[in-house]
Amino acid sequence: MVDYEVSIFTGDLAFACTLNLVSVKLVGTDGESEHKGASAFTCGGVSTFTVSCPASIGKLVLIELDKQPFLFFPQDDWFPAKVEVKSSEGDTYNFPIYRWIIDSEVHRFREGTALRVFEDKHHLGRYSRELELKQRGKDYCWDVYVEGIPHCIKAEDPCSLPCEIRFSFTKAMEFAFTAVTGLTELQLKGLADCKENWTDIDAINRVFCCKRTAISDYVHKHWKEDAFFGYQFLNGINPILIRRCSALPDNFPVTDGMVFLCGQCSLEDEMKKGNIFLCDYKRLDGVKANTINGQKQYLMAPLVLLHKTPDDQLMPIAIQLKQTPADDNPVFFPTDSEYDWLMAKIFVRSADFNEHQLNVHLLRTHLLAEVFAVSLLRNVPMVHPLYKLLIPHTRYTLQINYLARLLLISKDGVFTQFAASGGEGMITILKRSLSSMTYSSLCMPDDIAERGLEGVPNFYYRDDGLKLWDIIHRFVQGVLSYYYKTDAEVQQDSELQKWIRDIFEQGFLSNADTGIPQSFTTVAELVKFVTMVIFTSSAQHAAVNAGQFDYGGWMPNTPISLQLPPPTTKGTTSEATMLQTLPAVNTTVQGMATVWLLSRQSSDFVPLGHYPEEHFSEKIPCKLIQDFQGELEVLHVIIKVRNKSLEVPYTYMDPSEVENSVAI
């Protein structure tokens, strides 16, 4: 008689326990056990019992679990975390589960040692692998939200999403509470339905008088300053547009006589020195602006020229608000009147808000992360090393994206109703953004080099991001090189190839010009792509999401929309013009409530590199995870020390503040 000690761990989640009878069956290379039942599975608890077999059943391949209600007791949901089996022969086997079981069907789970498809030799193992992917293909179907943008998961409502990828009870309650309390506060103040214009700029600060951050207070104080305006292109929430300028665009007719440069250098000389930078919002050119409160809105496509001064500040020196030069499209300069120059910067900041929200934030983090996740869940089984590596970086992504489509960009969504680019313009921008996206722009080292920003001082997004990229790359390289010793092994892994092919077709719409791989031929290609997936889903999302209220909590710094066109001649603006141009009260408060919601961490936040779910069993991957966490902790300390000396701390890519996945 051979005894197997079976320990079933129930997750420490709300309502994870079950009153049903759970039975387990062990399947090994030389046989299988009878079903053995047990009950009393409490939240965070461990239930241990013995399964006896007449003889050894060999190396364990999988277990079968099923859950049956007792007489008069209803079917309930159960969240097993893992099963651990110790044989009397001295072997220990781990079976990671980490998912809800909500029915009375038989569920099969593989032993934790990662197996690629071509090395999965046991017939029952291969059979369970096929069944798993067949079911996943039914559970995770692609859908087309709008033609021309990345495809998404097909779902009727949040409850129709598979249980394993939904919000936890804690996350769901906190998200709903934050959303409701923000809007309730505004409604009680009579602001949410007020369509009047602001008559006093200081009144804007009283919208969310209790919801402020140190940085939002700093923005309120410094938003008019040129140095802070320039700083935001490097370390604000849209740090991916600015690039070094080596030649002025033909449609931006700025000459030496128009701009004042410290030291009286020429533009050509300063460009040669690498001190001139350009932000071009050409993606917004010709976009149909929204109509809000029955009034046409305005969205410009500016060009902004900036100069790095000898004291390492990035100062705006020229702004043109439309792409085509014309007499009624003047170039604005810091030497213009106070409100001419301030209004030009306000139009830039509003354009930046719309470019950021749709391209930088929604498309390049949320929608891509969803594509990576759906393709993983459709094509890669739990026992595969890629699944084990990437599944923590998909947490909550599919539900948060469903809610974004439902509450933000749907016909009645907040963004559709209240942003300058809402509605038809939104789709135009998303389509343009995807069609012009490149693989290299998603890989931070390549992107920084292509934009010529390697040597720009005080660029904390770059400094912290490149360090994070390198740490993630070393971790991914360690894990994947452990499983893939040769390029040939990558090439023959059909599940891996289906994953990338699905991403290319469903996410990038088979556009080869993006440079996205259509297949993997080398270990190095695989490592780089997986690094990009993790970086995009964690660090990059944090960089463009977490500071939304910091920089948008004071609306004039980031107007969601503008109600008047820009001045066509200089000397015609005033404070009254500015107040009439800024969004109406209800538009303002809806935007502020939304960025407040999207900037809030939930209490079950999981920081980058922390893996409460133990998917890996082998010693080397587990050691690599420990090393990864150690490197992230060192970077956290470095950033924390640096920030003590900064007037505006940059925390968005501090590993302790970066969430493992796109979860908000």
C-alpha positions as CSV (number, residue, x, y, z in Angstrom):
1,M,0.0,0.0,0.0
2,V,1.3,3.4,-1.0
3,D,-0.1,6.5,0.8
4,Y,-0.3,10.0,-0.6
5,E,-0.8,12.9,1.8
6,V,-3.0,15.4,0.0
7,S,-3.2,19.0,1.2
8,I,-5.7,21.3,-0.4
9,F,-5.2,25.0,0.2
10,T,-8.2,27.3,-0.1
11,G,-7.5,30.9,-1.2
12,D,-7.6,33.7,1.3
13,L,-10.3,35.7,-0.5
14,A,-13.7,36.8,0.4
15,F,-16.2,33.9,0.0
16,A,-13.5,31.5,-1.2
17,C,-14.7,28.7,1.1
18,T,-17.1,25.9,0.2
19,L,-19.6,23.7,2.1
20,N,-19.7,21.2,-0.8
21,L,-18.0,17.9,-0.9
22,V,-14.7,18.0,-2.8
23,S,-13.2,14.9,-4.2
24,V,-9.7,14.4,-5.6
25,K,-8.2,11.8,-7.9
26,L,-4.5,11.4,-8.4
27,V,-3.3,10.5,-11.9
28,G,0.3,9.2,-12.4
29,T,2.4,7.7,-15.1
30,D,1.7,4.2,-13.8
31,G,-1.9,4.4,-12.8
32,E,-4.4,6.4,-10.9
33,S,-6.1,6.5,-7.5
34,E,-9.7,6.2,-6.5
35,H,-11.7,9.4,-5.8
36,K,-11.3,10.6,-2.2
37,G,-13.7,13.1,-0.8
38,A,-13.3,15.8,1.9
39,S,-15.2,18.8,3.2
40,A,-14.7,21.9,5.4
41,F,-12.7,24.1,3.2
42,T,-12.4,27.5,4.9
43,C,-10.9,30.8,3.6
44,G,-7.1,30.6,3.8
45,G,-7.3,27.1,5.3
46,V,-5.7,23.8,4.5
47,S,-7.5,20.5,4.4
48,T,-5.2,17.5,4.6
49,F,-6.1,13.8,4.1
50,T,-4.6,10.6,2.9
51,V,-5.2,8.9,-0.4
52,S,-4.1,5.2,-0.4
53,C,-3.3,3.1,-3.5
54,P,-2.5,-0.6,-3.7
55,A,0.8,0.2,-5.5
56,S,2.7,3.2,-6.6
57,I,1.0,5.1,-9.4
58,G,4.4,6.6,-10.5
59,K,5.2,10.2,-11.1
60,L,2.1,12.3,-10.7
61,V,0.9,13.9,-13.9
62,L,-2.4,15.6,-12.9
63,I,-5.2,15.7,-10.4
64,E,-8.9,15.7,-10.9
65,L,-11.1,17.8,-8.7
66,D,-14.8,18.0,-8.5
67,K,-17.2,19.6,-6.1
68,Q,-20.7,18.2,-5.3
69,P,-23.3,19.8,-3.1
70,F,-24.6,17.9,-0.1
71,L,-28.3,17.0,0.1
72,F,-30.3,20.2,0.8
73,F,-27.2,22.4,0.4
74,P,-26.9,24.6,-2.7
75,Q,-24.0,24.6,-5.1
76,D,-21.5,27.3,-4.0
77,D,-18.3,28.8,-5.4
78,W,-14.9,27.7,-4.2
79,F,-11.5,29.2,-4.8
80,P,-8.7,26.5,-4.3
81,A,-5.3,28.0,-4.4
82,K,-3.2,24.9,-4.8
83,V,-2.9,21.2,-4.0
84,E,0.2,19.7,-2.5
85,V,0.8,15.9,-2.6
86,K,3.5,14.1,-0.6
87,S,4.1,10.4,-1.5
88,S,5.4,7.8,0.9
89,E,8.3,7.5,-1.6
90,G,9.6,10.9,-0.5
91,D,8.4,13.0,-3.5
92,T,6.4,16.2,-3.2
93,Y,4.2,17.5,-6.0
94,N,2.6,20.9,-6.4
95,F,-0.5,21.6,-8.4
96,P,-1.2,25.4,-8.9
97,I,-4.9,26.2,-9.4
98,Y,-5.8,29.8,-8.3
99,R,-9.2,29.9,-9.9
100,W,-12.9,29.6,-9.0
101,I,-14.7,26.4,-9.3
102,I,-18.4,27.2,-9.6
103,D,-19.9,23.9,-11.0
104,S,-20.0,20.2,-10.4
105,E,-17.8,19.3,-13.4
106,V,-14.5,17.5,-13.2
107,H,-11.6,19.9,-13.4
108,R,-8.1,18.7,-14.2
109,F,-4.9,20.5,-13.1
110,R,-1.4,19.6,-14.1
111,E,1.6,19.1,-11.8
112,G,3.5,22.4,-11.4
113,T,6.6,21.5,-13.4
114,A,6.4,23.6,-16.6
115,L,6.1,21.6,-19.8
116,R,6.2,22.8,-23.4
117,V,3.9,21.0,-25.8
118,F,6.6,19.0,-27.6
119,E,7.9,17.5,-24.3
120,D,4.4,16.6,-22.9
121,K,4.7,12.9,-23.5
122,H,2.0,11.4,-21.2
123,H,-1.2,10.6,-23.1
124,L,-3.4,11.9,-20.3
125,G,-1.3,15.0,-19.9
126,R,-1.6,15.7,-23.6
127,Y,-5.4,15.0,-23.5
128,S,-5.9,17.4,-20.6
129,R,-3.9,20.0,-22.4
130,E,-6.0,19.7,-25.5
131,L,-9.3,19.8,-23.4
132,E,-8.1,22.9,-21.5
133,L,-7.3,24.9,-24.7
134,K,-10.5,23.8,-26.3
135,Q,-12.5,25.1,-23.4
136,R,-10.4,28.3,-23.3
137,G,-11.2,28.9,-27.0
138,K,-14.9,28.9,-26.0
139,D,-14.4,31.0,-22.9
140,Y,-12.1,33.7,-24.5
141,C,-13.5,34.7,-27.9
142,W,-12.3,37.7,-29.9
143,D,-14.7,40.5,-30.6
144,V,-14.4,43.7,-32.8
145,Y,-15.4,46.7,-30.7
146,V,-14.6,49.1,-33.6
147,E,-13.0,48.3,-36.9
148,G,-9.4,49.5,-37.1
149,I,-8.5,49.2,-33.4
150,P,-7.2,46.2,-31.5
151,H,-9.7,43.4,-31.0
152,C,-11.0,42.6,-27.5
153,I,-12.7,39.9,-25.5
154,K,-16.2,39.0,-26.3
155,A,-18.5,39.6,-23.3
156,E,-22.1,40.6,-22.7
157,D,-21.5,42.1,-19.3
158,P,-18.9,41.8,-16.5
159,C,-20.6,38.8,-15.1
160,S,-20.2,36.9,-18.3
161,L,-16.5,37.1,-18.1
162,P,-14.8,33.9,-16.9
163,C,-14.6,33.9,-13.1
164,E,-10.8,33.4,-13.1
165,I,-10.2,36.9,-14.6
166,R,-12.9,38.9,-12.8
167,F,-12.3,41.5,-10.0
168,S,-12.1,40.2,-6.5
169,F,-15.0,41.1,-4.2
170,T,-12.7,43.7,-2.6
171,K,-11.7,45.2,-5.8
172,A,-15.2,45.4,-7.1
173,M,-16.6,47.0,-4.0
174,E,-13.8,49.6,-3.7
175,F,-14.0,50.5,-7.4
176,A,-17.7,51.0,-7.2
177,F,-17.4,53.0,-4.0
178,T,-14.8,55.3,-5.4
179,A,-16.8,56.0,-8.5
180,V,-20.1,56.6,-6.6
181,T,-18.7,58.8,-3.9
182,G,-16.8,61.1,-6.3
183,L,-19.9,61.8,-8.4
184,T,-22.1,62.0,-5.4
185,E,-19.9,64.7,-3.9
186,L,-20.1,66.7,-7.1
187,Q,-23.9,66.3,-7.3
188,L,-24.4,67.5,-3.8
189,K,-22.4,70.6,-4.6
190,G,-24.7,71.1,-7.6
191,L,-21.7,71.0,-10.0
192,A,-22.3,67.8,-12.0
193,D,-25.3,69.2,-14.0
194,C,-24.1,72.9,-14.1
195,K,-23.5,73.9,-17.8
196,E,-22.3,77.4,-16.9
197,N,-18.8,78.7,-17.5
198,W,-16.4,79.4,-14.7
199,T,-16.4,83.0,-13.7
200,D,-13.6,82.7,-11.1
201,I,-10.6,80.5,-11.8
202,D,-10.0,80.0,-8.0
203,A,-13.5,78.4,-7.8
204,I,-12.1,75.4,-9.7
205,N,-9.9,74.5,-6.8
206,R,-13.0,74.1,-4.6
207,V,-14.5,71.3,-6.8
208,F,-12.7,68.5,-4.9
209,C,-11.4,70.4,-1.9
210,C,-10.8,67.2,0.1
211,K,-9.3,65.3,-2.9
212,R,-5.9,66.7,-3.4
213,T,-2.4,65.5,-3.6
214,A,1.0,67.2,-3.0
215,I,1.6,67.3,-6.7
216,S,-1.9,68.6,-7.7
217,D,-1.3,71.4,-5.2
218,Y,2.1,72.1,-6.8
219,V,0.5,72.1,-10.3
220,H,-2.1,74.6,-9.1
221,K,0.6,76.9,-8.0
222,H,3.0,76.5,-10.9
223,W,0.8,75.7,-14.0
224,K,1.4,79.0,-15.7
225,E,5.2,78.8,-15.5
226,D,7.1,77.9,-18.7
227,A,9.6,75.7,-16.9
228,F,6.9,73.6,-15.4
229,F,5.1,73.5,-18.8
230,G,8.3,72.0,-20.3
231,Y,9.0,69.7,-17.4
232,Q,5.7,67.9,-18.0
233,F,6.8,66.7,-21.5
234,L,9.6,64.7,-19.7
235,N,8.0,63.7,-16.4
236,G,4.3,64.3,-16.7
237,I,1.8,61.7,-17.8
238,N,2.7,61.8,-21.5
239,P,6.5,61.5,-21.7
240,I,6.5,59.7,-25.0
241,L,5.8,62.5,-27.5
242,I,8.8,64.8,-27.1
243,R,11.8,64.2,-29.4
244,R,15.1,65.9,-30.3
245,C,14.8,68.2,-33.2
246,S,17.6,68.3,-35.8
247,A,15.6,70.1,-38.5
248,L,12.4,72.2,-38.2
249,P,9.4,70.8,-40.0
250,D,8.4,72.7,-43.2
251,N,5.1,73.6,-41.6
252,F,6.6,75.3,-38.6
253,P,8.2,78.5,-39.9
254,V,10.2,79.6,-36.9
255,T,13.4,81.7,-37.5
256,D,16.2,83.0,-35.4
257,G,14.7,86.4,-35.3
258,M,11.5,85.1,-33.8
259,V,12.9,83.3,-30.7
260,F,15.1,84.4,-27.9
261,L,17.7,81.8,-26.9
262,C,19.9,82.1,-23.9
263,G,23.3,83.2,-25.0
264,Q,21.9,84.4,-28.4
265,C,22.8,81.2,-30.2
266,S,21.1,80.4,-33.5
267,L,18.5,77.7,-33.8
268,E,20.7,75.8,-36.2
269,D,23.6,75.8,-33.7
270,E,21.4,74.7,-30.8
271,M,19.9,71.9,-32.9
272,K,23.5,70.7,-33.7
273,K,24.2,70.7,-30.0
274,G,21.1,68.7,-29.3
275,N,19.3,71.4,-27.3
276,I,16.2,71.9,-29.4
277,F,13.1,69.6,-29.0
278,L,9.8,69.2,-30.8
279,C,6.4,68.0,-29.7
280,D,4.1,67.5,-32.8
281,Y,0.5,66.7,-32.3
282,K,-0.1,66.0,-36.0
283,R,-2.2,62.9,-35.1
284,L,-5.0,65.3,-34.0
285,D,-5.0,67.3,-37.3
286,G,-8.5,67.4,-38.8
287,V,-10.1,65.4,-36.0
288,K,-13.8,66.3,-35.7
289,A,-14.2,67.9,-32.3
290,N,-17.1,67.0,-30.0
291,T,-20.3,68.9,-29.2
292,I,-20.8,69.3,-25.5
293,N,-23.8,71.0,-23.8
294,G,-25.0,71.8,-27.3
295,Q,-21.9,73.8,-28.1
296,K,-19.1,73.0,-30.6
297,Q,-15.7,72.3,-28.9
298,Y,-12.2,72.9,-30.2
299,L,-9.2,70.5,-30.5
300,M,-6.0,71.8,-32.0
301,A,-3.0,69.9,-33.5
302,P,-0.1,72.1,-32.1
303,L,3.6,72.1,-32.8
304,V,5.7,73.0,-29.8
305,L,9.4,74.0,-29.9
306,L,11.4,73.7,-26.7
307,H,15.0,74.7,-25.8
308,K,17.2,73.2,-23.2
309,T,18.8,76.1,-21.4
310,P,22.3,76.2,-19.9
311,D,20.7,75.5,-16.4
312,D,19.1,72.3,-17.8
313,Q,15.5,73.6,-17.9
314,L,13.3,72.7,-20.9
315,M,11.7,75.9,-21.9
316,P,9.0,76.4,-24.6
317,I,10.1,79.0,-27.2
318,A,7.4,78.7,-29.9
319,I,3.9,77.3,-30.3
320,Q,1.9,77.0,-33.5
321,L,-1.7,75.7,-32.7
322,K,-2.6,74.4,-36.2
323,Q,-0.6,72.3,-38.6
324,T,-0.8,74.5,-41.7
325,P,0.9,77.9,-41.5
326,A,-1.4,80.8,-42.3
327,D,-2.0,84.5,-41.4
328,D,-4.7,83.4,-39.0
329,N,-2.5,80.7,-37.4
330,P,0.2,82.8,-35.7
331,V,3.2,81.4,-34.0
332,F,3.1,82.3,-30.3
333,F,6.2,83.2,-28.2
334,P,7.0,83.8,-24.6
335,T,7.5,87.5,-25.5
336,D,3.8,87.8,-26.4
337,S,1.2,89.2,-24.0
338,E,0.6,87.2,-20.9
339,Y,-2.7,85.8,-22.0
340,D,-1.8,85.2,-25.6
341,W,1.1,83.0,-24.5
342,L,-0.9,81.4,-21.7
343,M,-3.8,80.6,-24.0
344,A,-1.4,79.0,-26.5
345,K,-0.1,76.7,-23.7
346,I,-3.6,75.9,-22.6
347,F,-4.5,74.7,-26.1
348,V,-1.3,72.5,-26.1
349,R,-2.2,71.0,-22.7
350,S,-5.8,70.2,-23.9
351,A,-4.3,68.5,-27.0
352,D,-2.0,66.7,-24.8
353,F,-4.8,65.4,-22.6
354,N,-6.7,63.9,-25.6
355,E,-3.5,62.5,-27.2
356,H,-2.5,61.0,-23.8
357,Q,-5.9,59.5,-23.0
358,L,-6.5,57.8,-26.3
359,N,-3.1,56.9,-27.7
360,V,-0.7,56.8,-24.8
361,H,-2.9,55.4,-22.1
362,L,-5.9,53.6,-23.7
363,L,-4.3,52.1,-26.8
364,R,-0.7,51.6,-25.9
365,T,-1.3,50.1,-22.4
366,H,-4.9,49.0,-21.9
367,L,-5.9,47.7,-25.3
368,L,-2.5,46.1,-26.0
369,A,-2.4,44.4,-22.5
370,E,-5.9,43.0,-23.3
371,V,-4.6,41.5,-26.6
372,F,-1.6,40.0,-24.8
373,A,-3.9,38.5,-22.2
374,V,-6.6,37.1,-24.4
375,S,-4.1,35.5,-26.7
376,L,-2.3,34.0,-23.7
377,L,-5.5,32.5,-22.3
378,R,-6.7,31.2,-25.7
379,N,-3.4,29.6,-26.8
380,V,-1.2,28.7,-23.8
381,P,-2.2,26.1,-21.2
382,M,-1.5,26.5,-17.5
383,V,1.4,24.1,-17.5
384,H,3.3,26.1,-20.1
385,P,6.2,28.3,-18.8
386,L,5.0,31.3,-20.7
387,Y,1.6,31.1,-18.9
388,K,3.3,30.8,-15.5
389,L,5.4,33.8,-16.3
390,L,2.7,36.1,-17.7
391,I,-0.5,35.2,-16.0
392,P,0.2,37.5,-13.0
393,H,0.6,40.4,-15.4
394,T,-3.0,39.9,-16.7
395,R,-4.8,40.3,-13.4
396,Y,-8.0,42.3,-13.7
397,T,-7.1,43.6,-17.2
398,L,-10.0,42.1,-19.0
399,Q,-12.6,43.4,-16.6
400,I,-11.1,46.9,-16.3
401,N,-11.1,47.2,-20.1
402,Y,-14.7,46.0,-20.3
403,L,-15.6,48.7,-17.8
404,A,-13.7,51.3,-19.8
405,R,-15.6,50.4,-22.9
406,L,-18.9,50.5,-21.0
407,L,-18.4,53.6,-18.9
408,L,-15.8,55.8,-20.6
409,I,-15.8,55.3,-24.4
410,S,-19.3,54.0,-25.1
411,K,-22.0,56.1,-26.7
412,D,-23.0,57.4,-23.2
413,G,-19.5,57.2,-21.7
414,V,-17.9,60.0,-19.8
415,F,-15.1,60.5,-22.3
416,T,-17.5,60.3,-25.3
417,Q,-19.8,63.0,-23.7
418,F,-17.2,65.3,-22.2
419,A,-13.9,65.1,-24.0
420,A,-13.0,67.3,-27.0
421,S,-12.1,64.2,-29.0
422,G,-15.1,62.1,-27.8
423,G,-17.3,60.4,-30.3
424,E,-16.2,60.3,-33.9
425,G,-12.9,62.0,-33.1
426,M,-12.0,59.3,-30.6
427,I,-12.2,56.6,-33.2
428,T,-10.2,58.6,-35.7
429,I,-7.4,59.1,-33.2
430,L,-7.3,55.5,-32.2
431,K,-7.2,54.3,-35.8
432,R,-4.4,56.7,-36.7
433,S,-2.5,55.8,-33.5
434,L,-2.6,52.0,-34.2
435,S,-1.7,52.4,-37.9
436,S,1.4,54.4,-37.0
437,M,2.5,52.4,-34.0
438,T,5.8,50.5,-34.2
439,Y,7.3,47.7,-32.2
440,S,10.4,49.8,-31.4
441,S,8.2,52.5,-29.8
442,L,6.9,49.9,-27.3
443,C,10.5,48.9,-26.4
444,M,11.8,51.6,-24.1
445,P,15.5,51.5,-24.9
446,D,14.7,51.6,-28.7
447,D,12.1,54.3,-28.2
448,I,14.5,56.6,-26.2
449,A,17.2,56.2,-28.8
450,E,14.9,56.8,-31.7
451,R,13.7,60.0,-30.1
452,G,17.3,61.1,-29.4
453,L,16.7,61.6,-25.7
454,E,19.6,59.6,-24.2
455,G,21.3,62.6,-22.8
456,V,18.5,64.9,-21.7
457,P,18.9,65.9,-18.1
458,N,16.2,65.6,-15.4
459,F,14.4,62.9,-17.4
460,Y,13.2,60.7,-14.6
461,Y,10.8,58.7,-16.7
462,R,13.7,57.6,-18.9
463,D,16.1,57.0,-16.0
464,D,13.7,54.9,-13.9
465,G,12.1,53.2,-17.0
466,L,15.4,52.1,-18.5
467,K,16.5,50.6,-15.2
468,L,13.2,48.8,-14.9
469,W,13.4,47.5,-18.4
470,D,16.8,46.1,-17.8
471,I,15.7,44.4,-14.5
472,I,12.6,42.9,-16.2
473,H,14.7,41.8,-19.2
474,R,17.3,40.0,-17.0
475,F,14.4,38.2,-15.2
476,V,12.7,37.2,-18.4
477,Q,15.9,36.1,-20.0
478,G,16.8,34.0,-16.9
479,V,13.4,32.3,-16.9
480,L,12.9,31.7,-20.6
481,S,16.6,30.6,-21.1
482,Y,16.0,28.0,-18.4
483,Y,13.2,26.4,-20.5
484,Y,14.5,27.2,-24.0
485,K,18.1,26.2,-24.5
486,T,18.2,26.6,-28.2
487,D,16.4,28.6,-30.9
488,A,15.1,25.4,-32.4
489,E,13.1,24.8,-29.2
490,V,11.4,28.2,-29.6
491,Q,10.7,27.5,-33.3
492,Q,9.0,24.1,-32.6
493,D,6.8,25.3,-29.7
494,S,3.5,25.5,-31.5
495,E,1.6,27.1,-28.6
496,L,4.2,29.9,-28.4
497,Q,3.9,30.6,-32.1
498,K,0.1,30.6,-31.9
499,W,0.3,33.2,-29.1
500,I,2.4,35.7,-31.1
501,R,0.5,35.0,-34.3
502,D,-2.8,35.8,-32.6
503,I,-1.3,39.0,-31.2
504,F,-0.1,40.1,-34.6
505,E,-3.4,39.4,-36.2
506,Q,-5.9,40.5,-33.5
507,G,-3.9,43.2,-31.9
508,F,-2.0,44.8,-34.7
509,L,-4.5,43.8,-37.4
510,S,-1.8,41.9,-39.5
511,N,0.1,45.2,-40.2
512,A,3.6,44.1,-41.0
513,D,4.8,47.7,-41.0
514,T,4.5,47.8,-37.2
515,G,7.5,45.5,-36.9
516,I,5.6,43.3,-34.5
517,P,6.9,39.7,-34.8
518,Q,4.6,37.3,-36.6
519,S,6.6,34.3,-35.2
520,F,9.6,33.7,-33.0
521,T,12.7,32.2,-34.4
522,T,15.2,32.8,-31.6
523,V,15.3,32.9,-27.8
524,A,16.5,36.5,-28.0
525,E,13.4,37.5,-30.0
526,L,11.1,35.8,-27.5
527,V,12.9,37.4,-24.5
528,K,12.6,40.9,-25.9
529,F,8.9,40.5,-26.8
530,V,8.0,39.1,-23.4
531,T,10.0,41.9,-21.7
532,M,7.9,44.4,-23.7
533,V,4.7,42.7,-22.7
534,I,5.5,42.8,-19.0
535,F,6.9,46.3,-19.2
536,T,3.8,47.6,-21.0
537,S,1.4,45.9,-18.6
538,S,3.1,47.2,-15.5
539,A,5.7,50.0,-15.6
540,Q,4.5,51.8,-18.7
541,H,0.9,51.7,-17.6
542,A,1.9,53.1,-14.2
543,A,3.9,55.9,-15.8
544,V,1.0,57.1,-17.9
545,N,-1.9,56.3,-15.4
546,A,-0.9,56.9,-11.8
547,G,-0.3,60.7,-12.2
548,Q,-3.6,61.5,-13.9
549,F,-5.1,63.3,-10.9
550,D,-1.7,64.8,-9.9
551,Y,-1.5,66.7,-13.2
552,G,-5.2,66.8,-14.1
553,G,-6.7,67.6,-10.7
554,W,-6.2,71.3,-11.5
555,M,-8.2,71.4,-14.7
556,P,-6.6,74.5,-16.4
557,N,-3.4,72.5,-16.6
558,T,-5.1,69.7,-18.5
559,P,-8.4,70.8,-19.9
560,I,-10.6,67.9,-21.1
561,S,-12.1,70.2,-23.8
562,L,-12.1,73.9,-24.9
563,Q,-15.2,75.9,-25.8
564,L,-13.7,78.7,-28.0
565,P,-11.3,78.5,-31.0
566,P,-7.7,79.8,-30.5
567,P,-7.0,83.4,-31.2
568,T,-6.3,84.2,-34.9
569,T,-4.5,87.4,-34.1
570,K,-2.4,88.4,-31.2
571,G,-3.5,90.9,-28.5
572,T,-7.1,89.8,-28.4
573,T,-7.1,87.6,-25.3
574,S,-7.7,88.3,-21.6
575,E,-8.6,86.5,-18.4
576,A,-12.2,86.7,-19.4
577,T,-11.3,85.0,-22.8
578,M,-9.5,82.2,-20.9
579,L,-12.5,81.6,-18.6
580,Q,-14.9,81.4,-21.6
581,T,-12.5,79.0,-23.4
582,L,-12.0,76.6,-20.5
583,P,-14.6,73.8,-20.3
584,A,-17.9,74.4,-18.6
585,V,-18.5,73.5,-15.0
586,N,-20.1,70.1,-15.6
587,T,-17.5,69.1,-18.2
588,T,-14.7,70.1,-15.8
589,V,-16.1,68.1,-12.8
590,Q,-16.9,65.0,-14.9
591,G,-13.3,65.0,-16.1
592,M,-11.9,65.5,-12.6
593,A,-14.0,62.8,-11.1
594,T,-12.9,60.4,-13.8
595,V,-9.1,61.0,-13.4
596,W,-9.6,60.8,-9.6
597,L,-11.2,57.3,-10.0
598,L,-8.5,56.1,-12.5
599,S,-5.7,57.2,-10.2
600,R,-6.8,55.3,-7.1
601,Q,-4.9,52.2,-6.0
602,S,-7.1,49.4,-4.6
603,S,-6.2,47.7,-1.3
604,D,-5.5,44.4,-3.1
605,F,-2.9,46.1,-5.3
606,V,0.0,43.7,-6.1
607,P,3.3,45.5,-6.9
608,L,5.6,44.5,-9.7
609,G,7.5,41.3,-9.1
610,H,5.3,40.1,-6.3
611,Y,3.7,36.8,-7.1
612,P,1.3,35.7,-4.3
613,E,0.2,32.9,-6.6
614,E,2.9,30.2,-6.9
615,H,2.8,29.0,-10.4
616,F,6.4,28.0,-10.7
617,S,7.6,24.9,-8.9
618,E,11.2,24.4,-10.1
619,K,14.1,25.8,-7.9
620,I,15.8,27.9,-10.6
621,P,12.7,30.0,-11.7
622,C,11.8,30.4,-8.0
623,K,15.3,31.7,-7.3
624,L,15.1,34.0,-10.3
625,I,11.9,35.5,-8.8
626,Q,13.7,36.2,-5.6
627,D,16.5,37.8,-7.4
628,F,14.0,39.9,-9.4
629,Q,12.4,41.1,-6.3
630,G,15.8,42.0,-4.8
631,E,16.7,44.1,-7.8
632,L,13.4,45.9,-7.7
633,E,13.9,46.6,-4.0
634,V,17.3,48.2,-4.7
635,L,15.8,50.4,-7.4
636,H,13.0,51.4,-5.1
637,V,15.6,52.6,-2.5
638,I,17.6,54.5,-5.2
639,I,14.4,56.3,-6.4
640,K,13.3,57.1,-2.9
641,V,16.7,58.6,-2.1
642,R,16.7,60.6,-5.3
643,N,13.2,61.9,-4.8
644,K,14.1,63.5,-1.5
645,S,16.1,66.1,-3.3
646,L,13.5,66.8,-6.0
647,E,11.0,69.7,-5.9
648,V,8.6,67.5,-7.7
649,P,9.2,63.8,-6.8
650,Y,8.9,61.3,-9.6
651,T,7.3,58.1,-8.2
652,Y,5.4,56.6,-11.0
653,M,8.0,54.0,-11.9
654,D,9.1,53.3,-8.4
655,P,8.7,49.4,-8.3
656,S,6.8,49.7,-5.0
657,E,4.2,51.9,-6.8
658,V,4.0,49.9,-10.0
659,E,1.2,47.4,-10.2
660,N,1.9,44.0,-11.8
661,S,-0.9,44.5,-14.4
662,V,-3.2,46.9,-16.0
663,A,-5.8,46.8,-13.2
664,I,-7.2,50.3,-13.0
